[in-house]
Amino acid sequence: MPDAAPARRRGPLDFIEWVGNKLPDPAFIFVFGAVLVMALSAVGHFAGWSVQPKMLRPVVETVLDDAGNPVLDAESGLPVTRPLLDEQSRPVLELVDDLSRNDGRPFRTRNLLSADGLYYAISSMVDNFVNFPPLGVVLVGMLGIGLAERAGFIGAALKAMMVVVPKQLLTPTMIFLGIMSSLGTDAGYVVLPPVAAALYKSVGRSPLAGIAAVFAGVSAGFNANLLVTSLDPLLAGFSTAGAQVIDPGYNVAPTCNWWFMIASTIVITGVGWITSDFLVEPRYAGKAAAEGGPSPVTAEDAAAQRLRSEEIRGLFWAFGVLGAATLLFVCFKLIPGWPFDDARGRMGVIPGLSRAGDHFDRWVEAIVPLLFILFLLPGIVYGVAVKTVRNSTDAARLMVESMAGMAPIIVLAFFAAQFIEYFKYSNLDKMLAYTGGEFLAGANLSPSVLMVAFVLLTAVFNLFVGSMSAKYAMFAPIFVPMFMIIGISPELTQAAYRIGDSTTNIITPLNAYLVIILVVMQKYAPKAGMGSLISMMLPYTITFTIVWLAMLLLWMGAGFSLGPGGPLVYEAGH
């Protein structure tokens, strides 16, 4: 019987897992990645690699009078110009150097093996680590979450959840919660995977299947939601800047993709459910518990799933405190002059988000401390009620224990931060993006094929440039005006970008939160490595990409609006 497990490893996903797990420890994968980037930066420097940022600009012609002479402007005395139009009365565009980026100079490879490069690599290590975005999110969030877990509040809440949610709907519930978690930016990465794993394990299912389902929702479904989130005004700003290249009066509304994203939430939840039930979870059904397979639910486990009277009392008080704290924070947002009221004049520090009228700024910036408080307070109240927290010493001890469990993430974060920052410093990320953008810009394709190609290009570059805003800042000035000239609206380009930006998040090592998911996996499957994680998530990338693309093409064919102020077609002058 012990030899049966290797014999089952015959499928392509098992092969990917086997190969991936032959790689070194994830921390050292990032070490080798950093070394590779340094070597490539040196090769590129001495080979003279460079990429000039490009943008599309209207071709202009001089206005002539009846005699064929240039018409002069009365004030400046210069010839009057106007956009050159094609046979369909649309502006003719040309691809020119974008002088607004990088001071108009080409991006060149910066050599990390030079004296200055090595100085940067060494001197920036501490800043790279301290400023690594997931680090603060995880550590601050886990102070509250860890106390709530160790005090027993999260476990009791999970039992209560199982009473409300039928076992058959556990998977779609997890995926849906993952998708909706983008309301709190990256908080879903921290909160939901351990919760999903514990829920699945408690009902005799593979905890890794629970992690996969919720991670697919959080990360691969990142750009979908039932509500307008802080992502929408951020993307709309970039789209507006790109659209105004050929139509200076054009503005993209933050709500322009709302209907499409609502439909995407429903569709992606369903596709994720099918992918989980038919492709992902069956792989783990026959595995041992030490490999992430299900553990039999014993009579003792069943008894442990029932809420005791003291747990019910603790949940009553804990949820009362949670509700009161939530209501207070809602008042912070809605009541003029209170802490989260954006009208007080301080904008949230969110890259690319600086226009008047943006909202969610203050509460989005405060979401991680809010999570800390919203888990800490009910965790303490629950612990006091069930006597797992008797004094401040107990509360501090539980937080210390939760931080001790974060040690693997801290180690991984240090090396991941160096790799990502070295990649940025070398300029290789920007050069890859602009090279791919210029290639696609020069292709003569139909609108449907262009949208498919654009989604796939975005998905591929998402493997190398993880930041959603950084990629769109590069892509929007090229693709938005290019697609407008053949009648594709900026709103449609933005929707296509959101698809490509989401679906490969779950398989790229440049997703800084991937290491967090791996640590949660290793709690249930100690030998799991990066290969295990990628092979587990790859089916979601494939199915989400295919179905989401098909949905976009059907939406285009049906002629539905993408949302309020979200046309499919661009018409000059409208």
Phi, psi and omega per residue, in radians:
M1 nan -0.678 3.141
P2 -1.048 -0.402 -3.114
D3 -1.505 -0.055 -3.059
A4 -1.228 -0.603 -3.060
A5 -1.049 -0.828 3.129
P6 -1.070 -0.548 -3.116
A7 -1.162 -0.399 -3.122
R8 -1.375 -0.248 -3.031
R9 -1.446 1.307 -3.093
R10 -2.085 -0.271 -3.083
G11 -1.412 2.878 3.140
P12 -1.086 -0.615 3.133
L13 -1.191 -0.647 3.090
D14 -1.169 -0.608 3.089
F15 -1.143 -0.758 3.091
I16 -1.048 -0.745 3.123
E17 -1.099 -0.761 -3.117
W18 -1.092 -0.814 3.138
V19 -1.144 -0.808 -3.107
G20 -1.071 -0.645 -3.123
N21 -1.363 -0.155 3.010
K22 -1.362 -0.238 3.098
L23 -1.207 2.813 3.117
P24 -1.110 3.050 3.054
D25 -0.916 2.471 -3.088
P26 -0.883 -0.612 3.124
A27 -1.062 -0.691 -3.118
F28 -1.414 -0.354 2.989
I29 -1.068 -0.736 3.107
F30 -1.200 -0.560 3.061
V31 -1.094 -0.857 -3.136
F32 -1.139 -0.629 3.089
G33 -1.088 -0.728 3.116
A34 -1.113 -0.729 3.112
V35 -1.101 -0.722 3.126
L36 -1.088 -0.769 3.117
V37 -1.063 -0.726 3.127
M38 -1.093 -0.726 3.133
A39 -1.155 -0.773 3.128
L40 -1.115 -0.632 3.127
S41 -1.119 -0.631 3.104
A42 -1.213 -0.753 3.109
V43 -1.067 -0.814 -3.132
G44 -1.107 -0.643 3.135
H45 -1.126 -0.861 -3.086
F46 -1.310 -0.415 3.087
A47 -1.464 -0.148 3.107
G48 1.338 0.517 3.116
W49 -1.076 2.367 3.058
S50 -2.721 2.633 3.109
V51 -2.391 2.158 3.123
Q52 -1.511 2.152 3.041
P53 -1.012 2.418 -3.090
K54 -2.128 2.752 3.008
M55 -2.606 2.786 3.094
L56 -1.645 2.347 -3.100
R57 -2.308 2.472 3.099
P58 -1.122 2.417 3.011
V59 -1.380 2.304 -3.102
V60 -1.952 2.699 3.065
E61 -2.242 2.677 3.123
T62 -1.367 2.343 3.111
V63 -1.345 2.257 -3.126
L64 -1.946 2.596 3.073
D65 -1.487 -3.054 -3.078
D66 -1.094 -0.449 -3.130
A67 -1.522 -0.021 3.135
G68 1.522 0.210 3.124
N69 -1.692 2.607 3.124
P70 -1.082 2.407 3.041
V71 -1.437 2.230 -3.084
L72 -1.745 2.507 3.077
D73 -1.256 2.342 -3.038
A74 -1.110 -0.584 -3.070
E75 -1.526 -0.853 -3.054
S76 -1.554 -0.391 -3.082
G77 1.346 0.084 3.140
L78 -1.575 2.738 3.108
P79 -1.093 2.441 3.091
V80 -1.410 2.353 3.133
T81 -2.087 2.830 3.083
R82 -2.575 2.760 3.125
P83 -1.109 2.422 3.046
L84 -1.358 2.270 -3.077
L85 -1.864 2.622 3.063
D86 -1.587 -2.929 -3.077
E87 -1.115 -0.454 3.121
Q88 -1.660 0.320 3.124
S89 1.055 0.584 3.080
R90 -1.899 2.576 -3.129
P91 -1.061 2.436 3.034
V92 -1.516 2.282 -3.102
L93 -1.916 2.686 3.029
E94 -2.306 2.542 3.122
L95 -1.497 2.048 -3.070
V96 -2.247 2.935 3.095
D97 -1.118 2.367 3.096
D98 -1.573 1.719 -3.076
L99 -1.358 -0.124 3.139
S100 -1.450 -0.202 -3.104
R101 -1.939 2.397 3.087
N102 0.990 0.598 -3.123
D103 1.002 0.498 3.097
G104 1.389 -0.020 -3.099
R105 -1.616 2.724 3.057
P106 -1.130 2.626 2.958
F107 -1.328 2.189 3.088
R108 -2.045 2.669 -3.138
T109 -1.176 2.222 3.096
R110 -1.636 2.176 -2.999
N111 -1.385 1.947 3.118
L112 -1.348 -0.193 3.116
L113 -1.716 0.089 3.026
S114 -1.403 3.046 3.127
A115 -1.040 -0.815 3.139
D116 -1.181 -0.685 -3.137
G117 -1.127 -0.769 3.113
L118 -1.159 -0.640 3.064
Y119 -1.054 -0.793 3.113
Y120 -1.067 -0.828 -3.078
A121 -1.011 -0.665 -3.109
I122 -1.435 -0.841 -3.028
S123 -1.225 -0.420 -3.073
S124 -1.575 -0.057 -3.029
M125 -0.967 -0.798 -3.109
V126 -1.161 -0.818 3.134
D127 -1.101 -0.718 3.110
N128 -1.012 -0.746 -3.111
F129 -1.217 -0.868 -3.086
V130 -1.129 -0.628 -3.093
N131 -1.583 0.099 3.122
F132 -1.108 2.009 -2.962
P133 -0.903 -0.796 -3.080
P134 -1.206 -0.366 -3.027
L135 -1.066 -0.906 3.130
G136 -1.129 -0.681 3.125
V137 -1.019 -0.824 -3.069
V138 -1.218 -0.860 -3.034
L139 -1.168 -0.787 3.131
V140 -1.177 -0.813 3.136
G141 -1.054 -0.718 -3.073
M142 -1.289 -0.325 3.017
L143 -1.024 -0.794 3.121
G144 -1.369 -0.795 -3.101
I145 -1.123 -0.723 -3.127
G146 -1.102 -0.720 3.100
L147 -1.125 -0.777 -3.134
A148 -1.071 -0.646 3.136
E149 -1.199 -0.845 -3.063
R150 -1.284 -0.420 3.046
A151 -1.330 -0.269 3.101
G152 1.798 -0.079 -3.072
F153 -1.133 -0.809 -3.096
I154 -1.143 -0.732 3.112
G155 -1.050 -0.770 3.128
A156 -1.172 -0.668 3.110
A157 -1.130 -0.620 3.088
L158 -1.139 -0.697 3.069
K159 -1.052 -0.769 3.128
A160 -1.117 -0.646 3.126
M161 -1.106 -0.660 -3.133
M162 -1.151 -0.430 3.066
V163 -1.236 -0.596 -3.068
V164 -1.494 -0.735 -3.054
V165 -1.697 2.083 3.075
P166 -1.058 2.574 -3.104
K167 -1.020 -0.583 -3.116
Q168 -1.161 -0.399 -3.091
L169 -1.825 0.222 -3.096
L170 -1.132 -0.767 -3.099
T171 -1.127 -0.928 3.127
P172 -1.089 -0.519 3.094
T173 -1.125 -0.761 3.138
M174 -1.128 -0.768 -3.135
I175 -1.120 -0.757 -3.138
F176 -1.102 -0.772 3.102
L177 -1.078 -0.645 3.095
G178 -1.090 -0.788 3.124
I179 -1.089 -0.807 -3.101
M180 -1.202 -0.317 -3.096
S181 -1.152 -0.247 3.104
S182 -1.136 -0.223 2.989
L183 -1.022 -0.550 3.114
G184 -1.805 0.593 -3.101
T185 0.912 -2.008 -3.009
D186 -1.688 0.178 -3.059
A187 -1.099 -0.535 -3.112
G188 -1.053 -0.548 3.119
Y189 -1.067 -0.569 -3.048
V190 -1.536 -0.758 -2.972
V191 -1.442 -0.815 -2.873
L192 -1.386 -0.702 -3.093
P193 -0.992 -0.848 3.109
P194 -1.124 -0.565 3.102
V195 -1.144 -0.813 -3.132
A196 -1.098 -0.740 3.137
A197 -1.066 -0.771 -3.138
A198 -1.138 -0.694 3.119
L199 -1.099 -0.820 -3.135
Y200 -1.102 -0.755 -3.136
K201 -1.095 -0.641 -3.083
S202 -1.193 -0.336 3.135
V203 -1.932 0.304 3.054
G204 1.387 0.373 3.097
R205 -1.932 2.860 -3.101
S206 -1.124 2.165 3.094
P207 -1.106 -0.507 3.112
L208 -1.168 -0.567 3.078
A209 -1.150 -0.610 3.071
G210 -1.172 -0.739 3.086
I211 -1.060 -0.770 -3.118
A212 -1.063 -0.787 -3.094
A213 -1.094 -0.821 -3.079
V214 -1.293 -0.599 3.102
F215 -1.166 -0.638 3.065
A216 -1.060 -0.729 3.121
G217 -1.193 -0.805 -3.088
V218 -1.112 -0.803 -2.929
S219 -1.783 -0.901 -3.136
A220 -1.280 -0.407 3.081
G221 -1.803 0.408 -2.985
F222 -1.001 -0.651 -3.029
N223 -1.565 -0.009 3.075
A224 -1.664 2.694 3.065
N225 -3.069 2.741 3.050
L226 -1.406 -0.293 -3.070
L227 -2.106 2.830 2.996
V228 -1.302 2.240 -3.108
T229 -1.982 -3.108 3.132
S230 -1.179 -0.293 3.091
L231 -1.166 -0.566 -3.005
D232 -1.160 -0.883 3.076
P233 -1.154 -0.524 3.103
L234 -1.094 -0.878 3.141
L235 -1.178 -0.677 -3.130
A236 -1.065 -0.596 3.110
G237 -1.114 -0.772 3.097
F238 -1.143 -0.706 -3.141
S239 -1.129 -0.697 3.117
T240 -1.082 -0.776 3.133
A241 -1.075 -0.692 3.110
G242 -1.208 -0.705 -3.114
A243 -1.153 -0.592 -3.082
Q244 -1.302 -0.032 3.009
V245 -1.080 -0.671 -3.130
I246 -2.019 -0.206 3.135
D247 -2.433 1.523 -3.010
P248 -0.995 -0.410 -3.127
G249 -1.622 0.095 -3.040
Y250 -1.432 2.345 3.080
N251 -2.284 2.379 3.128
V252 -1.726 2.180 -3.105
A253 -1.357 2.496 3.081
P254 -1.053 -0.384 -3.121
T255 -1.583 0.124 -2.918
C256 -1.127 -0.409 -3.136
N257 -1.879 0.205 -2.933
W258 -1.074 -0.861 -3.103
W259 -1.078 -0.744 -3.120
F260 -1.135 -0.647 -3.139
M261 -1.277 -0.569 3.042
I262 -1.098 -0.851 3.115
A263 -1.091 -0.659 3.135
S264 -1.099 -0.664 3.128
T265 -1.037 -0.783 -3.129
I266 -1.189 -0.815 -3.097
V267 -1.145 -0.799 -3.110
I268 -1.160 -0.606 3.050
T269 -1.055 -0.794 3.127
G270 -1.143 -0.777 -3.142
V271 -1.123 -0.715 3.103
G272 -1.105 -0.657 3.107
W273 -1.080 -0.844 3.139
I274 -1.114 -0.767 -3.138
T275 -1.065 -0.741 3.131
S276 -1.108 -0.843 -3.023
D277 -1.270 -0.543 -3.023
F278 -1.876 -0.372 -3.066
L279 -2.062 -0.664 -2.988
V280 -1.651 -1.012 -3.040
E281 -1.110 -0.646 3.110
P282 -1.017 -0.488 3.117
R283 -1.121 -0.494 -3.076
Y284 -1.745 -0.166 -3.053
A285 -1.070 -0.626 -3.095
G286 -1.679 0.054 -3.113
K287 -1.503 2.749 3.074
A288 -1.215 2.758 -3.124
A289 -1.040 -0.583 -3.138
A290 -1.207 -0.272 3.096
E291 -1.809 0.214 3.126
G292 1.694 0.090 3.127
G293 -1.338 3.040 -3.113
P294 -1.262 2.628 3.038
S295 -1.819 2.356 3.109
P296 -1.022 2.423 3.108
V297 -1.510 1.900 -3.117
T298 -1.464 3.004 3.087
A299 -1.073 -0.603 3.101
E300 -1.163 -0.695 3.099
D301 -1.113 -0.749 -3.136
A302 -1.066 -0.718 3.116
A303 -1.146 -0.634 -3.127
A304 -1.189 -0.377 3.139
Q305 -1.395 -0.243 3.130
R306 -1.476 2.412 -3.126
L307 -1.334 2.243 3.063
R308 -1.466 2.882 -3.071
S309 -1.081 -0.701 3.135
E310 -1.198 -0.540 3.085
E311 -1.200 -0.708 3.101
I312 -1.086 -0.740 3.120
R313 -1.123 -0.762 3.122
G314 -1.088 -0.725 3.117
L315 -1.125 -0.657 3.134
F316 -1.027 -0.861 -3.128
W317 -1.237 -0.668 -3.115
A318 -1.146 -0.790 3.133
F319 -1.223 -0.494 3.036
G320 -1.103 -0.790 3.103
V321 -1.152 -0.714 3.118
L322 -1.068 -0.760 3.118
G323 -1.111 -0.728 -3.138
A324 -1.141 -0.747 3.140
A325 -1.141 -0.714 3.117
T326 -1.094 -0.770 3.113
L327 -1.062 -0.697 3.119
L328 -1.091 -0.755 -3.120
F329 -1.222 -0.568 3.038
V330 -1.115 -0.714 3.073
C331 -1.105 -0.658 3.075
F332 -0.960 -0.616 -3.091
K333 -1.456 -0.729 -2.935
L334 -1.563 -0.475 -3.057
I335 -1.514 2.160 -3.134
P336 -0.976 2.360 3.109
G337 1.535 -0.140 3.124
W338 -1.475 2.977 -2.901
P339 -0.954 -0.635 -3.063
F340 -1.750 0.267 3.103
D341 -1.358 1.976 -3.089
D342 -1.126 -0.388 -3.102
A343 -1.204 -0.169 3.124
R344 -1.196 -0.236 2.978
G345 1.860 -0.113 3.115
R346 -1.785 2.035 3.133
M347 -1.419 2.582 3.072
G348 -1.152 2.582 -3.134
V349 -1.471 1.480 -3.130
I350 -2.197 2.072 -3.064
P351 -0.935 2.265 3.068
G352 1.468 -0.042 -3.059
L353 -1.959 1.669 -3.041
S354 -2.517 0.213 -3.083
R355 -1.594 2.635 3.066
A356 -1.100 2.501 3.101
G357 1.691 -0.205 3.067
D358 -1.149 2.561 3.127
H359 -2.323 3.098 -3.027
F360 1.280 -0.079 -2.935
D361 -0.975 -0.914 -3.009
R362 -1.212 -0.789 -3.084
W363 -1.278 -0.491 3.075
V364 -1.168 -0.733 3.122
E365 -1.109 -0.501 -3.075
A366 -1.698 0.168 -2.973
I367 -1.113 -0.656 -3.108
V368 -1.198 -0.854 3.031
P369 -1.029 -0.607 3.088
L370 -1.095 -0.748 3.090
L371 -1.052 -0.755 3.112
F372 -0.972 -0.844 -3.100
I373 -1.204 -0.735 -3.054
L374 -1.262 -0.259 2.986
F375 -1.727 -0.627 -3.089
L376 -1.114 -0.876 -3.047
L377 -1.098 -0.929 3.108
P378 -1.141 -0.514 3.090
G379 -1.102 -0.770 3.122
I380 -1.152 -0.788 -3.115
V381 -1.080 -0.748 3.117
Y382 -1.116 -0.776 -3.135
G383 -1.064 -0.685 3.099
V384 -1.132 -0.697 -3.107
A385 -1.161 -0.657 -3.102
V386 -1.775 0.097 3.046
K387 1.199 0.465 2.954
T388 -1.539 -0.272 3.033
V389 -2.199 1.930 -3.092
R390 -1.825 -0.369 -3.112
N391 -2.787 3.141 -3.110
S392 -1.128 -0.527 3.120
T393 -1.096 -0.724 3.101
D394 -1.097 -0.757 -3.129
A395 -1.087 -0.785 3.129
A396 -1.122 -0.688 -3.136
R397 -1.097 -0.716 3.137
L398 -1.137 -0.652 3.099
M399 -1.214 -0.651 3.089
V400 -1.100 -0.735 3.121
E401 -1.100 -0.665 3.122
S402 -1.174 -0.627 3.102
M403 -1.206 -0.609 3.103
A404 -1.068 -0.615 3.106
G405 -1.229 -0.236 3.137
M406 -1.556 -0.011 -3.086
A407 -0.960 -0.777 3.116
P408 -1.058 -0.656 3.131
I409 -1.164 -0.672 -3.135
I410 -1.114 -0.746 3.120
V411 -1.105 -0.837 3.130
L412 -1.079 -0.703 -3.097
A413 -1.088 -0.630 -3.126
F414 -1.059 -0.851 -3.088
F415 -1.327 -0.621 3.098
A416 -1.103 -0.675 -3.140
A417 -1.106 -0.705 3.140
Q418 -1.126 -0.796 -3.122
F419 -1.027 -0.844 -3.076
I420 -1.138 -0.749 -3.117
E421 -1.241 -0.602 3.064
Y422 -1.132 -0.675 3.124
F423 -1.083 -0.748 3.105
K424 -1.147 -0.801 -3.096
Y425 -1.029 -0.659 -3.084
S426 -1.212 -0.267 -3.055
N427 1.261 0.050 -3.131
L428 -1.115 -0.538 3.137
D429 -1.137 -0.823 -3.125
K430 -1.183 -0.685 -3.121
M431 -1.129 -0.685 3.077
L432 -1.100 -0.775 -3.096
A433 -1.117 -0.826 -3.101
Y434 -1.205 -0.603 3.109
T435 -1.100 -0.819 3.095
G436 -1.125 -0.658 3.141
G437 -1.127 -0.756 3.128
E438 -1.148 -0.637 3.123
F439 -1.097 -0.806 -3.121
L440 -1.228 -0.591 3.130
A441 -1.102 -0.517 -3.119
G442 -1.521 -0.071 -3.121
A443 -1.402 2.474 3.141
N444 -1.739 1.512 -3.016
L445 -2.157 2.762 3.090
S446 -1.276 2.840 -3.128
P447 -0.973 -0.758 -3.124
S448 -1.128 -0.805 3.130
V449 -1.135 -0.649 3.098
L450 -1.065 -0.742 3.136
M451 -1.131 -0.729 3.097
V452 -1.090 -0.820 -3.133
A453 -1.082 -0.703 -3.128
F454 -1.147 -0.738 3.099
V455 -1.067 -0.804 -3.112
L456 -1.165 -0.673 3.091
L457 -1.088 -0.784 3.120
T458 -1.086 -0.728 -3.140
A459 -1.092 -0.710 3.133
V460 -1.170 -0.808 -3.111
F461 -1.262 -0.306 3.030
N462 -1.140 -0.391 3.080
L463 -1.244 -0.349 -3.063
F464 -1.983 -0.545 3.134
V465 -2.123 1.716 -2.986
G466 -1.281 -0.513 -3.042
S467 -1.223 2.170 3.118
M468 -1.095 -0.788 -3.089
S469 -1.243 -0.632 -3.139
A470 -1.127 -0.751 3.132
K471 -1.135 -0.775 -3.067
Y472 -1.249 -0.506 3.053
A473 -1.091 -0.561 3.092
M474 -1.416 -0.711 -3.015
F475 -1.384 -0.702 -3.003
A476 -1.002 -0.773 -3.115
P477 -1.113 -0.377 3.129
I478 -1.633 -0.930 -2.943
F479 -1.409 -0.655 -3.112
V480 -1.044 -0.923 3.121
P481 -1.204 -0.595 3.127
M482 -1.072 -0.766 -3.137
F483 -1.270 -0.539 3.108
M484 -1.055 -0.606 -3.050
I485 -1.180 -0.390 3.070
I486 -1.832 0.270 3.009
G487 1.642 0.113 3.101
I488 -1.547 2.198 -3.066
S489 -1.253 2.674 3.033
P490 -1.010 -0.576 -3.126
E491 -1.142 -0.649 3.102
L492 -1.238 -0.707 3.072
T493 -1.032 -0.734 3.134
Q494 -1.118 -0.736 3.118
A495 -1.092 -0.733 3.115
A496 -1.111 -0.714 3.114
Y497 -1.040 -0.705 -3.084
R498 -1.120 -0.584 3.106
I499 -1.151 -0.922 -3.119
G500 -1.091 -0.581 -3.122
D501 -1.237 -0.356 -3.038
S502 -1.643 -0.774 -2.820
T503 -1.216 -0.447 -3.136
T504 -1.752 0.100 3.102
N505 -1.008 -0.544 -2.978
I506 -1.480 -0.083 -3.118
I507 -2.189 0.029 -3.137
T508 -1.658 2.236 3.069
P509 -1.076 -0.302 3.120
L510 -1.372 -0.087 2.948
N511 -1.311 1.878 -3.018
A512 -1.058 -0.397 -3.109
Y513 -1.476 -0.095 3.124
L514 -1.046 -0.630 -3.125
V515 -1.172 -0.538 3.112
I516 -1.182 -0.772 3.123
I517 -1.079 -0.690 -3.128
L518 -1.114 -0.697 3.116
V519 -1.118 -0.698 3.091
V520 -1.126 -0.709 3.090
M521 -1.029 -0.753 -3.053
Q522 -1.198 -0.258 3.032
K523 -1.144 -0.563 -3.111
Y524 -1.834 -0.454 3.103
A525 -2.312 1.503 -2.990
P526 -0.992 -0.471 -3.099
K527 -1.569 0.029 -3.121
A528 -1.126 2.415 3.089
G529 -2.228 -2.940 -3.125
M530 -1.064 -0.590 3.088
G531 -1.098 -0.689 3.096
S532 -1.069 -0.765 -3.100
L533 -1.182 -0.810 -3.107
I534 -1.150 -0.738 3.134
S535 -1.151 -0.555 3.112
M536 -1.211 -0.627 -3.031
M537 -1.672 -0.294 -3.077
L538 -1.005 -0.675 3.098
P539 -1.015 -0.625 3.115
Y540 -1.165 -0.737 3.107
T541 -1.004 -0.781 -3.099
I542 -1.171 -0.891 -3.072
T543 -1.202 -0.713 3.128
F544 -1.097 -0.750 -3.121
T545 -1.107 -0.814 -3.106
I546 -1.105 -0.886 -3.045
V547 -1.230 -0.716 -3.123
W548 -1.143 -0.691 3.070
L549 -1.121 -0.779 3.119
A550 -1.063 -0.700 3.109
M551 -1.087 -0.743 3.126
L552 -1.091 -0.755 -3.131
L553 -1.165 -0.698 3.089
L554 -1.134 -0.679 3.121
W555 -1.088 -0.749 3.109
M556 -1.114 -0.744 -3.137
G557 -1.130 -0.625 -3.135
A558 -1.355 -0.336 3.119
G559 1.356 0.355 -3.141
F560 -1.264 2.554 3.014
S561 -1.192 2.511 -3.142
L562 -1.322 -0.325 -3.116
G563 2.888 -3.138 3.058
P564 -1.024 2.080 -3.080
G565 1.277 0.531 -3.083
G566 -2.213 1.237 3.123
P567 -1.245 2.747 3.064
L568 -1.466 -0.545 -2.989
V569 -1.976 2.418 3.030
Y570 -1.715 2.232 3.072
E571 -2.139 2.111 -3.117
A572 -1.006 2.316 3.106
G573 1.599 -0.073 -3.133
H574 -1.867 nan nan
